[in-house]
């Protein structure tokens, strides 16, 4: 897997997590710890994308 294809896959995962976070925040039944966990994973992916893009 090339670096650019890996970055593309990470961006897809990041976008998917963004959708999950938004959906979870709208749902009153979602635990705030679950949302926090999703946001942390999203941040980790963003940092990995930035690291690989430089």
PyMOL CGO cylinders between C-alpha atoms (Angstrom):
from pymol import cmd
from pymol.cgo import CYLINDER

trace = [
    CYLINDER, 0.00, 0.00, 0.00, 1.39, 3.35, -0.96, 0.3, 1, 1, 1, 1, 1, 1,
    CYLINDER, 1.39, 3.35, -0.96, 1.43, 6.28, 1.42, 0.3, 1, 1, 1, 1, 1, 1,
    CYLINDER, 1.43, 6.28, 1.42, -1.14, 8.19, -0.63, 0.3, 1, 1, 1, 1, 1, 1,
    CYLINDER, -1.14, 8.19, -0.63, -3.57, 5.27, -0.66, 0.3, 1, 1, 1, 1, 1, 1,
    CYLINDER, -3.57, 5.27, -0.66, -3.07, 4.85, 3.08, 0.3, 1, 1, 1, 1, 1, 1,
    CYLINDER, -3.07, 4.85, 3.08, -3.82, 8.55, 3.63, 0.3, 1, 1, 1, 1, 1, 1,
    CYLINDER, -3.82, 8.55, 3.63, -6.93, 8.19, 1.47, 0.3, 1, 1, 1, 1, 1, 1,
    CYLINDER, -6.93, 8.19, 1.47, -8.16, 5.29, 3.60, 0.3, 1, 1, 1, 1, 1, 1,
    CYLINDER, -8.16, 5.29, 3.60, -7.46, 7.26, 6.79, 0.3, 1, 1, 1, 1, 1, 1,
    CYLINDER, -7.46, 7.26, 6.79, -9.45, 10.20, 5.41, 0.3, 1, 1, 1, 1, 1, 1,
    CYLINDER, -9.45, 10.20, 5.41, -12.39, 7.89, 4.69, 0.3, 1, 1, 1, 1, 1, 1,
    CYLINDER, -12.39, 7.89, 4.69, -12.25, 6.53, 8.25, 0.3, 1, 1, 1, 1, 1, 1,
    CYLINDER, -12.25, 6.53, 8.25, -12.02, 10.10, 9.59, 0.3, 1, 1, 1, 1, 1, 1,
    CYLINDER, -12.02, 10.10, 9.59, -15.10, 11.15, 7.60, 0.3, 1, 1, 1, 1, 1, 1,
    CYLINDER, -15.10, 11.15, 7.60, -16.98, 8.08, 8.79, 0.3, 1, 1, 1, 1, 1, 1,
    CYLINDER, -16.98, 8.08, 8.79, -16.11, 8.90, 12.40, 0.3, 1, 1, 1, 1, 1, 1,
    CYLINDER, -16.11, 8.90, 12.40, -17.30, 12.48, 11.86, 0.3, 1, 1, 1, 1, 1, 1,
    CYLINDER, -17.30, 12.48, 11.86, -20.68, 11.15, 10.81, 0.3, 1, 1, 1, 1, 1, 1,
    CYLINDER, -20.68, 11.15, 10.81, -20.81, 8.80, 13.82, 0.3, 1, 1, 1, 1, 1, 1,
    CYLINDER, -20.81, 8.80, 13.82, -19.95, 11.65, 16.21, 0.3, 1, 1, 1, 1, 1, 1,
    CYLINDER, -19.95, 11.65, 16.21, -22.65, 13.89, 14.73, 0.3, 1, 1, 1, 1, 1, 1,
    CYLINDER, -22.65, 13.89, 14.73, -25.24, 11.12, 14.90, 0.3, 1, 1, 1, 1, 1, 1,
    CYLINDER, -25.24, 11.12, 14.90, -24.24, 10.23, 18.46, 0.3, 1, 1, 1, 1, 1, 1,
    CYLINDER, -24.24, 10.23, 18.46, -24.47, 13.83, 19.62, 0.3, 1, 1, 1, 1, 1, 1,
    CYLINDER, -24.47, 13.83, 19.62, -28.03, 14.05, 18.28, 0.3, 1, 1, 1, 1, 1, 1,
    CYLINDER, -28.03, 14.05, 18.28, -29.07, 10.85, 20.01, 0.3, 1, 1, 1, 1, 1, 1,
    CYLINDER, -29.07, 10.85, 20.01, -30.03, 11.40, 23.67, 0.3, 1, 1, 1, 1, 1, 1,
    CYLINDER, -30.03, 11.40, 23.67, -29.33, 7.74, 24.47, 0.3, 1, 1, 1, 1, 1, 1,
    CYLINDER, -29.33, 7.74, 24.47, -25.63, 7.98, 23.59, 0.3, 1, 1, 1, 1, 1, 1,
    CYLINDER, -25.63, 7.98, 23.59, -23.22, 8.04, 26.51, 0.3, 1, 1, 1, 1, 1, 1,
    CYLINDER, -23.22, 8.04, 26.51, -20.86, 11.02, 26.63, 0.3, 1, 1, 1, 1, 1, 1,
    CYLINDER, -20.86, 11.02, 26.63, -17.93, 8.63, 27.14, 0.3, 1, 1, 1, 1, 1, 1,
    CYLINDER, -17.93, 8.63, 27.14, -18.79, 6.94, 23.84, 0.3, 1, 1, 1, 1, 1, 1,
    CYLINDER, -18.79, 6.94, 23.84, -18.74, 10.31, 22.09, 0.3, 1, 1, 1, 1, 1, 1,
    CYLINDER, -18.74, 10.31, 22.09, -15.46, 11.18, 23.77, 0.3, 1, 1, 1, 1, 1, 1,
    CYLINDER, -15.46, 11.18, 23.77, -13.95, 7.91, 22.58, 0.3, 1, 1, 1, 1, 1, 1,
    CYLINDER, -13.95, 7.91, 22.58, -15.10, 8.55, 19.00, 0.3, 1, 1, 1, 1, 1, 1,
    CYLINDER, -15.10, 8.55, 19.00, -13.63, 12.06, 19.10, 0.3, 1, 1, 1, 1, 1, 1,
    CYLINDER, -13.63, 12.06, 19.10, -10.31, 10.78, 20.42, 0.3, 1, 1, 1, 1, 1, 1,
    CYLINDER, -10.31, 10.78, 20.42, -10.11, 8.22, 17.62, 0.3, 1, 1, 1, 1, 1, 1,
    CYLINDER, -10.11, 8.22, 17.62, -11.01, 10.91, 15.10, 0.3, 1, 1, 1, 1, 1, 1,
    CYLINDER, -11.01, 10.91, 15.10, -8.21, 13.13, 16.44, 0.3, 1, 1, 1, 1, 1, 1,
    CYLINDER, -8.21, 13.13, 16.44, -5.74, 10.23, 16.30, 0.3, 1, 1, 1, 1, 1, 1,
    CYLINDER, -5.74, 10.23, 16.30, -6.63, 9.65, 12.65, 0.3, 1, 1, 1, 1, 1, 1,
    CYLINDER, -6.63, 9.65, 12.65, -6.28, 13.35, 11.87, 0.3, 1, 1, 1, 1, 1, 1,
    CYLINDER, -6.28, 13.35, 11.87, -2.84, 13.44, 13.45, 0.3, 1, 1, 1, 1, 1, 1,
    CYLINDER, -2.84, 13.44, 13.45, -1.78, 10.34, 11.51, 0.3, 1, 1, 1, 1, 1, 1,
    CYLINDER, -1.78, 10.34, 11.51, -3.02, 11.91, 8.25, 0.3, 1, 1, 1, 1, 1, 1,
    CYLINDER, -3.02, 11.91, 8.25, -1.07, 15.09, 8.97, 0.3, 1, 1, 1, 1, 1, 1,
    CYLINDER, -1.07, 15.09, 8.97, 2.05, 13.11, 9.86, 0.3, 1, 1, 1, 1, 1, 1,
    CYLINDER, 2.05, 13.11, 9.86, 1.94, 11.10, 6.66, 0.3, 1, 1, 1, 1, 1, 1,
    CYLINDER, 1.94, 11.10, 6.66, 1.12, 14.12, 4.50, 0.3, 1, 1, 1, 1, 1, 1,
    CYLINDER, 1.12, 14.12, 4.50, 4.25, 16.06, 5.44, 0.3, 1, 1, 1, 1, 1, 1,
]
cmd.load_cgo(trace, "trace")
